[in-house]
Amino acid sequence: MSDSGSTTLAGEQAERGRVIAGAVQAARRDGFDTIDYFVVARAANVEVWMVKKLFPTWDSLVVAAASHWIEAGRRQSLVIAETKGAVQYLRHLLRLGQLDPAMMRARIHLMSTACSAPDSDAGWYREQYAQLLQDTTLFLTRDMVTGREPRSMAPRHAAKQLVALYDGLQLQYLLTVEPDLLGTWDRAVARMRSGWSDEYASPAE
């Protein structure tokens, strides 16, 4: 690639970064469901045509901004998973959402979009859920091997329970402003762990 081509690519990547940062800023303030190209352009301090050139569809901009936002929280929390396990990893993500409610609202909004969108349009949103479930399953498997969680636990089933609790508590928090979000998490997880310690028995018909 020529020097001029490299410079052009670097410039475009810098512009993309500015637009994504502007979209996150605008969504944090107003939510993805109320902003548009013009709002993002003002937040990023670029022309509207540039935003549309870089992100020809609105969904592509939402995906880019949400990916940046969610991945930042995930990276920040990975060290928790490595040192304290899956339960504390999800708890830390909950805490980040509590400190930044706009991120929590954005995630719930995107989940709603995934539920109502055609399969062809919901791929990224569902991949985010699948990634969280996969991460949690992996972390729980490690926890079981190291003795942090009971060996009678089935990591995949436990991961589904934890992710369901994680999502449900976020929705409850946004609807009721639950003052003890983390305490509610801790109590529910304690109950779950009690069940993980027992061998599973199918309910009688």
Secondary structure, DSSP 8 states (H G I E B T S, - for coil): --HHHHHHHHHHHHHHHHHHHHHHHHHHHH-TTT--HHHHHHHHTS-HHHHHHH-SSHHHHHHHHHHHHHHHHHHHHHHHHHHH-HHHHHHHHHHHHHH-HHHHHHHHHHHHHHHHS-GGG-HHHHHHHHHHHHHHHHHHHHHHHHTSS-TT--HHHHHHHHHHHHHHHHHHHHHH--TTHHHHHHHHHHHHHHHHTS-------
